[in-house]
Amino acid sequence: MKFSTQVKPISYLKSHAAEIVKDITENREPMLITQNGEAKLVVMDVKSYEEQEETLALLKILALGNREIEQGKFRDAEDVFSELDKAGN
């Protein structure tokens, strides 16, 4: 994600809020807001934010799974399926 085209000072945010909402919602490109030349916040549409949160949640689950595998906390798939077959009979 490149912010180079979507960098605006906080004064622009204050005076163009409705236009920014429309723009970001349509383009789904986040905007970087600066204050005194320093990056302060990112404004993004809700759908993009929700997708990002879902992606982060999945990455956390994968990281947890990898950690458990490294700690030896796993079972062979064949054993699990064998157990399920026995339970189904």
N, CA, C and O atoms as a Tinker XYZ file with bonds, in Angstrom:
   356  protein
     1  N      0.850000   -1.168000    0.000000    73     2
     2  CA     0.000000    0.000000    0.000000    64     1     3
     3  C      0.895000    1.230000    0.000000    63     2     4     5
     4  O      1.691000    1.435000    0.916000    81     3
     5  N      0.754000    2.044000   -1.037000    73     3     6
     6  CA     1.556000    3.251000   -1.143000    64     5     7
     7  C      0.716000    4.460000   -0.761000    63     6     8     9
     8  O     -0.410000    4.629000   -1.229000    81     7
     9  N      1.277000    5.283000    0.087000    73     7    10
    10  CA     0.562000    6.478000    0.531000    64     9    11
    11  C      1.006000    7.719000   -0.225000    63    10    12    13
    12  O      0.487000    8.810000    0.014000    81    11
    13  N      1.955000    7.568000   -1.128000    73    11    14
    14  CA     2.548000    8.723000   -1.775000    64    13    15
    15  C      1.537000    9.637000   -2.467000    63    14    16    17
    16  O      1.738000   10.851000   -2.511000    81    15
    17  N      0.457000    9.076000   -3.005000    73    15    18
    18  CA    -0.529000    9.921000   -3.692000    64    17    19
    19  C     -1.641000   10.378000   -2.760000    63    18    20    21
    20  O     -2.427000   11.252000   -3.125000    81    19
    21  N     -1.719000    9.809000   -1.578000    73    19    22
    22  CA    -2.817000   10.112000   -0.661000    64    21    23
    23  C     -2.302000   10.694000    0.661000    63    22    24    25
    24  O     -2.710000   10.251000    1.735000    81    23
    25  N     -1.429000   11.662000    0.584000    73    23    26
    26  CA    -0.904000   12.326000    1.782000    64    25    27
    27  C     -1.468000   13.735000    1.817000    63    26    28    29
    28  O     -1.300000   14.510000    0.876000    81    27
    29  N     -2.142000   14.059000    2.919000    73    27    30
    30  CA    -2.761000   15.385000    3.051000    64    29    31
    31  C     -2.517000   15.918000    4.459000    63    30    32    33
    32  O     -2.430000   15.149000    5.416000    81    31
    33  N     -2.408000   17.231000    4.578000    73    31    34
    34  CA    -2.268000   17.825000    5.914000    64    33    35
    35  C     -3.615000   17.801000    6.646000    63    34    36    37
    36  O     -4.671000   17.675000    6.026000    81    35
    37  N     -3.556000   17.921000    7.945000    73    35    38
    38  CA    -4.775000   17.871000    8.757000    64    37    39
    39  C     -5.735000   19.005000    8.401000    63    38    40    41
    40  O     -6.948000   18.851000    8.540000    81    39
    41  N     -5.214000   20.127000    7.949000    73    39    42
    42  CA    -6.086000   21.235000    7.547000    64    41    43
    43  C     -6.961000   20.839000    6.355000    63    42    44    45
    44  O     -8.105000   21.282000    6.250000    81    43
    45  N     -6.426000   20.008000    5.459000    73    43    46
    46  CA    -7.199000   19.520000    4.314000    64    45    47
    47  C     -8.323000   18.612000    4.806000    63    46    48    49
    48  O     -9.448000   18.679000    4.311000    81    47
    49  N     -8.011000   17.768000    5.777000    73    47    50
    50  CA    -9.025000   16.885000    6.358000    64    49    51
    51  C    -10.167000   17.705000    6.954000    63    50    52    53
    52  O    -11.340000   17.386000    6.760000    81    51
    53  N     -9.813000   18.758000    7.675000    73    51    54
    54  CA   -10.826000   19.594000    8.319000    64    53    55
    55  C    -11.735000   20.288000    7.305000    63    54    56    57
    56  O    -12.944000   20.384000    7.517000    81    55
    57  N    -11.163000   20.766000    6.217000    73    55    58
    58  CA   -11.948000   21.553000    5.258000    64    57    59
    59  C    -12.577000   20.734000    4.137000    63    58    60    61
    60  O    -13.420000   21.253000    3.405000    81    59
    61  N    -12.189000   19.464000    3.981000    73    59    62
    62  CA   -12.712000   18.644000    2.885000    64    61    63
    63  C    -13.248000   17.287000    3.356000    63    62    64    65
    64  O    -13.173000   16.303000    2.620000    81    63
    65  N    -13.776000   17.232000    4.553000    73    63    66
    66  CA   -14.189000   15.953000    5.153000    64    65    67
    67  C    -15.166000   15.177000    4.266000    63    66    68    69
    68  O    -14.957000   13.988000    4.025000    81    67
    69  N    -16.209000   15.813000    3.783000    73    67    70
    70  CA   -17.219000   15.116000    2.971000    64    69    71
    71  C    -16.602000   14.576000    1.683000    63    70    72    73
    72  O    -16.880000   13.448000    1.277000    81    71
    73  N    -15.775000   15.383000    1.055000    73    71    74
    74  CA   -15.103000   14.967000   -0.185000    64    73    75
    75  C    -14.160000   13.780000    0.076000    63    74    76    77
    76  O    -14.087000   12.850000   -0.727000    81    75
    77  N    -13.456000   13.823000    1.185000    73    75    78
    78  CA   -12.538000   12.743000    1.557000    64    77    79
    79  C    -13.302000   11.449000    1.791000    63    78    80    81
    80  O    -12.880000   10.388000    1.331000    81    79
    81  N    -14.418000   11.526000    2.500000    73    79    82
    82  CA   -15.244000   10.337000    2.758000    64    81    83
    83  C    -15.692000    9.727000    1.435000    63    82    84    85
    84  O    -15.594000    8.515000    1.242000    81    83
    85  N    -16.180000   10.556000    0.532000    73    83    86
    86  CA   -16.650000   10.082000   -0.780000    64    85    87
    87  C    -15.506000    9.433000   -1.547000    63    86    88    89
    88  O    -15.655000    8.337000   -2.086000    81    87
    89  N    -14.380000   10.104000   -1.595000    73    87    90
    90  CA   -13.192000    9.633000   -2.319000    64    89    91
    91  C    -12.689000    8.285000   -1.787000    63    90    92    93
    92  O    -12.472000    7.343000   -2.550000    81    91
    93  N    -12.513000    8.217000   -0.495000    73    91    94
    94  CA   -11.965000    7.005000    0.119000    64    93    95
    95  C    -12.942000    5.842000   -0.015000    63    94    96    97
    96  O    -12.527000    4.706000   -0.244000    81    95
    97  N    -14.231000    6.120000    0.126000    73    95    98
    98  CA   -15.240000    5.072000   -0.005000    64    97    99
    99  C    -15.262000    4.518000   -1.421000    63    98   100   101
   100  O    -15.369000    3.306000   -1.610000    81    99
   101  N    -15.161000    5.387000   -2.413000    73    99   102
   102  CA   -15.190000    4.948000   -3.812000    64   101   103
   103  C    -13.898000    4.252000   -4.230000    63   102   104   105
   104  O    -13.938000    3.195000   -4.859000    81   103
   105  N    -12.764000    4.836000   -3.886000    73   103   106
   106  CA   -11.467000    4.326000   -4.341000    64   105   107
   107  C    -10.883000    3.246000   -3.448000    63   106   108   109
   108  O    -10.027000    2.472000   -3.875000    81   107
   109  N    -11.349000    3.198000   -2.202000    73   107   110
   110  CA   -10.845000    2.256000   -1.200000    64   109   111
   111  C     -9.336000    2.375000   -1.011000    63   110   112   113
   112  O     -8.652000    1.391000   -0.733000    81   111
   113  N     -8.834000    3.589000   -1.167000    73   111   114
   114  CA    -7.422000    3.865000   -0.913000    64   113   115
   115  C     -7.316000    4.690000    0.362000    63   114   116   117
   116  O     -7.938000    5.748000    0.461000    81   115
   117  N     -6.534000    4.224000    1.346000    73   115   118
   118  CA    -6.403000    4.997000    2.578000    64   117   119
   119  C     -5.668000    6.318000    2.342000    63   118   120   121
   120  O     -4.931000    6.474000    1.369000    81   119
   121  N     -5.883000    7.237000    3.237000    73   119   122
   122  CA    -5.234000    8.543000    3.152000    64   121   123
   123  C     -4.403000    8.765000    4.409000    63   122   124   125
   124  O     -4.874000    8.534000    5.523000    81   123
   125  N     -3.195000    9.202000    4.227000    73   123   126
   126  CA    -2.292000    9.510000    5.331000    64   125   127
   127  C     -2.450000   10.985000    5.669000    63   126   128   129
   128  O     -2.313000   11.846000    4.800000    81   127
   129  N     -2.735000   11.270000    6.925000    73   127   130
   130  CA    -2.917000   12.649000    7.377000    64   129   131
   131  C     -1.695000   13.064000    8.182000    63   130   132   133
   132  O     -1.246000   12.351000    9.080000    81   131
   133  N     -1.172000   14.230000    7.839000    73   131   134
   134  CA     0.011000   14.740000    8.533000    64   133   135
   135  C     -0.353000   15.943000    9.392000    63   134   136   137
   136  O     -1.330000   16.648000    9.137000    81   135
   137  N      0.458000   16.152000   10.407000    73   135   138
   138  CA     0.325000   17.341000   11.256000    64   137   139
   139  C      1.729000   17.859000   11.478000    63   138   140   141
   140  O      2.603000   17.139000   11.962000    81   139
   141  N      1.936000   19.109000   11.121000    73   139   142
   142  CA     3.266000   19.728000   11.193000    64   141   143
   143  C      4.296000   18.887000   10.437000    63   142   144   145
   144  O      5.433000   18.737000   10.883000    81   143
   145  N      3.884000   18.340000    9.287000    73   143   146
   146  CA     4.780000   17.574000    8.436000    64   145   147
   147  C      5.055000   16.155000    8.893000    63   146   148   149
   148  O      5.821000   15.437000    8.249000    81   147
   149  N      4.452000   15.743000    9.978000    73   147   150
   150  CA     4.676000   14.406000   10.530000    64   149   151
   151  C      3.420000   13.559000   10.349000    63   150   152   153
   152  O      2.312000   14.026000   10.613000    81   151
   153  N      3.589000   12.308000    9.895000    73   151   154
   154  CA     2.453000   11.401000    9.726000    64   153   155
   155  C      1.798000   11.175000   11.082000    63   154   156   157
   156  O      2.473000   10.857000   12.061000    81   155
   157  N      0.462000   11.343000   11.132000    73   155   158
   158  CA    -0.258000   11.225000   12.403000    64   157   159
   159  C     -1.335000   10.154000   12.386000    63   158   160   161
   160  O     -1.532000    9.463000   13.386000    81   159
   161  N     -2.040000   10.003000   11.259000    73   159   162
   162  CA    -3.088000    8.993000   11.218000    64   161   163
   163  C     -3.376000    8.577000    9.792000    63   162   164   165
   164  O     -2.983000    9.233000    8.827000    81   163
   165  N     -4.084000    7.450000    9.695000    73   163   166
   166  CA    -4.516000    6.928000    8.402000    64   165   167
   167  C     -6.033000    6.874000    8.418000    63   166   168   169
   168  O     -6.637000    6.376000    9.367000    81   167
   169  N     -6.638000    7.386000    7.371000    73   167   170
   170  CA    -8.092000    7.359000    7.230000    64   169   171
   171  C     -8.404000    6.340000    6.136000    63   170   172   173
   172  O     -7.869000    6.409000    5.029000    81   171
   173  N     -9.288000    5.386000    6.471000    73   171   174
   174  CA    -9.644000    4.372000    5.487000    64   173   175
   175  C    -11.123000    4.043000    5.584000    63   174   176   177
   176  O    -11.768000    4.335000    6.590000    81   175
   177  N    -11.665000    3.422000    4.516000    73   175   178
   178  CA   -13.078000    3.058000    4.525000    64   177   179
   179  C    -13.298000    1.849000    5.428000    63   178   180   181
   180  O    -12.374000    1.077000    5.681000    81   179
   181  N    -14.516000    1.693000    5.905000    73   179   182
   182  CA   -14.857000    0.648000    6.866000    64   181   183
   183  C    -14.644000   -0.742000    6.273000    63   182   184   185
   184  O    -14.125000   -1.626000    6.955000    81   183
   185  N    -15.035000   -0.949000    5.021000    73   183   186
   186  CA   -14.899000   -2.270000    4.401000    64   185   187
   187  C    -13.430000   -2.689000    4.365000    63   186   188   189
   188  O    -13.103000   -3.829000    4.692000    81   187
   189  N    -12.559000   -1.789000    3.975000    73   187   190
   190  CA   -11.122000   -2.091000    3.948000    64   189   191
   191  C    -10.605000   -2.387000    5.347000    63   190   192   193
   192  O     -9.800000   -3.298000    5.542000    81   191
   193  N    -11.074000   -1.608000    6.321000    73   191   194
   194  CA   -10.661000   -1.826000    7.702000    64   193   195
   195  C    -11.095000   -3.206000    8.188000    63   194   196   197
   196  O    -10.312000   -3.926000    8.808000    81   195
   197  N    -12.345000   -3.569000    7.905000    73   195   198
   198  CA   -12.851000   -4.879000    8.320000    64   197   199
   199  C    -12.067000   -6.010000    7.659000    63   198   200   201
   200  O    -11.740000   -7.002000    8.310000    81   199
   201  N    -11.766000   -5.866000    6.373000    73   199   202
   202  CA   -10.979000   -6.881000    5.663000    64   201   203
   203  C     -9.587000   -6.999000    6.270000    63   202   204   205
   204  O     -9.060000   -8.101000    6.423000    81   203
   205  N     -9.001000   -5.870000    6.612000    73   203   206
   206  CA    -7.670000   -5.876000    7.220000    64   205   207
   207  C     -7.707000   -6.567000    8.582000    63   206   208   209
   208  O     -6.804000   -7.337000    8.912000    81   207
   209  N     -8.739000   -6.298000    9.368000    73   207   210
   210  CA    -8.875000   -6.931000   10.677000    64   209   211
   211  C     -9.052000   -8.446000   10.546000    63   210   212   213
   212  O     -8.480000   -9.214000   11.320000    81   211
   213  N     -9.848000   -8.868000    9.559000    73   211   214
   214  CA   -10.030000  -10.306000    9.319000    64   213   215
   215  C     -8.712000  -10.963000    8.922000    63   214   216   217
   216  O     -8.391000  -12.059000    9.380000    81   215
   217  N     -7.957000  -10.287000    8.072000    73   215   218
   218  CA    -6.658000  -10.806000    7.646000    64   217   219
   219  C     -5.716000  -10.930000    8.842000    63   218   220   221
   220  O     -5.021000  -11.935000    8.987000    81   219
   221  N     -5.697000   -9.913000    9.691000    73   219   222
   222  CA    -4.839000   -9.962000   10.881000    64   221   223
   223  C     -5.248000  -11.092000   11.811000    63   222   224   225
   224  O     -4.392000  -11.759000   12.392000    81   223
   225  N     -6.554000  -11.312000   11.956000    73   223   226
   226  CA    -7.036000  -12.398000   12.813000    64   225   227
   227  C     -6.574000  -13.747000   12.268000    63   226   228   229
   228  O     -6.139000  -14.610000   13.030000    81   227
   229  N     -6.667000  -13.929000   10.949000    73   227   230
   230  CA    -6.210000  -15.179000   10.339000    64   229   231
   231  C     -4.702000  -15.366000   10.515000    63   230   232   233
   232  O     -4.234000  -16.472000   10.783000    81   231
   233  N     -3.958000  -14.291000   10.365000    73   231   234
   234  CA    -2.506000  -14.377000   10.551000    64   233   235
   235  C     -2.153000  -14.744000   11.991000    63   234   236   237
   236  O     -1.206000  -15.493000   12.231000    81   235
   237  N     -2.917000  -14.213000   12.947000    73   235   238
   238  CA    -2.680000  -14.565000   14.355000    64   237   239
   239  C     -2.956000  -16.040000   14.593000    63   238   240   241
   240  O     -2.216000  -16.706000   15.317000    81   239
   241  N     -4.033000  -16.557000   13.977000    73   239   242
   242  CA    -4.357000  -17.982000   14.119000    64   241   243
   243  C     -3.244000  -18.835000   13.520000    63   242   244   245
   244  O     -2.840000  -19.837000   14.111000    81   243
   245  N     -2.750000  -18.441000   12.353000    73   243   246
   246  CA    -1.651000  -19.181000   11.726000    64   245   247
   247  C     -0.388000  -19.145000   12.590000    63   246   248   249
   248  O      0.294000  -20.158000   12.743000    81   247
   249  N     -0.085000  -17.990000   13.145000    73   247   250
   250  CA     1.092000  -17.866000   14.007000    64   249   251
   251  C      0.948000  -18.747000   15.242000    63   250   252   253
   252  O      1.907000  -19.397000   15.659000    81   251
   253  N     -0.245000  -18.771000   15.826000    73   251   254
   254  CA    -0.504000  -19.617000   16.988000    64   253   255
   255  C     -0.338000  -21.087000   16.612000    63   254   256   257
   256  O      0.272000  -21.857000   17.354000    81   255
   257  N     -0.881000  -21.473000   15.458000    73   255   258
   258  CA    -0.733000  -22.847000   14.985000    64   257   259
   259  C      0.715000  -23.222000   14.772000    63   258   260   261
   260  O      1.137000  -24.314000   15.151000    81   259
   261  N      1.477000  -22.334000   14.174000    73   259   262
   262  CA     2.910000  -22.598000   13.962000    64   261   263
   263  C      3.642000  -22.753000   15.287000    63   262   264   265
   264  O      4.507000  -23.617000   15.429000    81   263
   265  N      3.292000  -21.916000   16.252000    73   263   266
   266  CA     3.925000  -21.988000   17.564000    64   265   267
   267  C      3.612000  -23.336000   18.227000    63   266   268   269
   268  O      4.488000  -23.959000   18.825000    81   267
   269  N      2.364000  -23.774000   18.114000    73   267   270
   270  CA     1.979000  -25.056000   18.708000    64   269   271
   271  C      2.693000  -26.220000   18.015000    63   270   272   273
   272  O      3.086000  -27.186000   18.668000    81   271
   273  N      2.857000  -26.126000   16.706000    73   271   274
   274  CA     3.595000  -27.166000   15.979000    64   273   275
   275  C      5.044000  -27.206000   16.456000    63   274   276   277
   276  O      5.595000  -28.282000   16.691000    81   275
   277  N      5.659000  -26.036000   16.598000    73   275   278
   278  CA     7.041000  -25.965000   17.078000    64   277   279
   279  C      7.184000  -26.556000   18.477000    63   278   280   281
   280  O      8.228000  -27.112000   18.817000    81   279
   281  N      6.132000  -26.436000   19.288000    73   279   282
   282  CA     6.155000  -26.963000   20.658000    64   281   283
   283  C      5.725000  -28.429000   20.709000    63   282   284   285
   284  O      5.643000  -29.021000   21.785000    81   283
   285  N      5.453000  -29.004000   19.549000    73   283   286
   286  CA     5.060000  -30.402000   19.504000    64   285   287
   287  C      3.611000  -30.651000   19.892000    63   286   288   289
   288  O      3.229000  -31.790000   20.162000    81   287
   289  N      2.813000  -29.615000   19.922000    73   287   290
   290  CA     1.402000  -29.746000   20.312000    64   289   291
   291  C      0.540000  -29.963000   19.067000    63   290   292   293
   292  O     -0.203000  -29.076000   18.647000    81   291
   293  N      0.654000  -31.148000   18.494000    73   291   294
   294  CA    -0.148000  -31.469000   17.327000    64   293   295
   295  C     -0.347000  -32.980000   17.247000    63   294   296   297
   296  O      0.330000  -33.757000   17.920000    81   295
   297  N     -1.301000  -33.366000   16.399000    73   295   298
   298  CA    -1.556000  -34.787000   16.186000    64   297   299
   299  C     -1.514000  -35.068000   14.701000    63   298   300   301
   300  O     -1.887000  -34.222000   13.889000    81   299
   301  N     -1.064000  -36.246000   14.351000    73   299   302
   302  CA    -0.991000  -36.654000   12.962000    64   301   303
   303  C     -2.411000  -36.736000   12.397000    63   302   304   305
   304  O     -3.308000  -37.264000   13.054000    81   303
   305  N     -2.618000  -36.223000   11.198000    73   303   306
   306  CA    -3.946000  -36.212000   10.579000    64   305   307
   307  C     -4.514000  -37.617000   10.441000    63   306   308   309
   308  O     -5.714000  -37.821000   10.625000    81   307
   309  N     -3.670000  -38.580000   10.122000    73   307   310
   310  CA    -4.155000  -39.961000    9.985000    64   309   311
   311  C     -4.753000  -40.472000   11.292000    63   310   312   313
   312  O     -5.770000  -41.165000   11.288000    81   311
   313  N     -4.114000  -40.127000   12.411000    73   311   314
   314  CA    -4.641000  -40.536000   13.716000    64   313   315
   315  C     -6.002000  -39.903000   13.989000    63   314   316   317
   316  O     -6.914000  -40.562000   14.489000    81   315
   317  N     -6.126000  -38.653000   13.666000    73   315   318
   318  CA    -7.389000  -37.935000   13.889000    64   317   319
   319  C     -8.497000  -38.557000   13.049000    63   318   320   321
   320  O     -9.587000  -38.823000   13.555000    81   319
   321  N     -8.222000  -38.789000   11.767000    73   319   322
   322  CA    -9.246000  -39.371000   10.895000    64   321   323
   323  C     -9.585000  -40.797000   11.312000    63   322   324   325
   324  O    -10.737000  -41.221000   11.220000    81   323
   325  N     -8.593000  -41.522000   11.762000    73   323   326
   326  CA    -8.831000  -42.890000   12.244000    64   325   327
   327  C     -9.762000  -42.868000   13.446000    63   326   328   329
   328  O    -10.685000  -43.678000   13.545000    81   327
   329  N     -9.514000  -41.939000   14.355000    73   327   330
   330  CA   -10.372000  -41.777000   15.541000    64   329   331
   331  C    -11.788000  -41.416000   15.160000    63   330   332   333
   332  O    -12.747000  -41.927000   15.739000    81   331
   333  N    -11.920000  -40.524000   14.173000    73   331   334
   334  CA   -13.246000  -40.116000   13.710000    64   333   335
   335  C    -13.980000  -41.302000   13.080000    63   334   336   337
   336  O    -15.182000  -41.474000   13.278000    81   335
   337  N    -13.251000  -42.109000   12.326000    73   335   338
   338  CA   -13.878000  -43.296000   11.722000    64   337   339
   339  C    -14.392000  -44.255000   12.795000    63   338   340   341
   340  O    -15.489000  -44.802000   12.682000    81   339
   341  N    -13.584000  -44.447000   13.834000    73   339   342
   342  CA   -13.983000  -45.334000   14.922000    64   341   343
   343  C    -15.205000  -44.789000   15.658000    63   342   344   345
   344  O    -16.094000  -45.552000   16.037000    81   343
   345  N    -15.251000  -43.490000   15.858000    73   343   346
   346  CA   -16.361000  -42.869000   16.571000    64   345   347
   347  C    -17.641000  -42.909000   15.739000    63   346   348   349
   348  O    -18.743000  -42.933000   16.288000    81   347
   349  N    -17.494000  -42.915000   14.414000    73   347   350
   350  CA   -18.656000  -42.929000   13.521000    64   349   351
   351  C    -19.268000  -44.293000   13.377000    63   350   352   353
   352  O    -20.400000  -44.400000   12.905000    81   351
   353  N    -18.572000  -45.348000   13.762000    73   351   354
   354  CA   -19.096000  -46.710000   13.624000    64   353   355
   355  C    -19.892000  -47.130000   14.804000    63   354   356
   356  O    -20.400000  -48.251000   14.839000    81   355
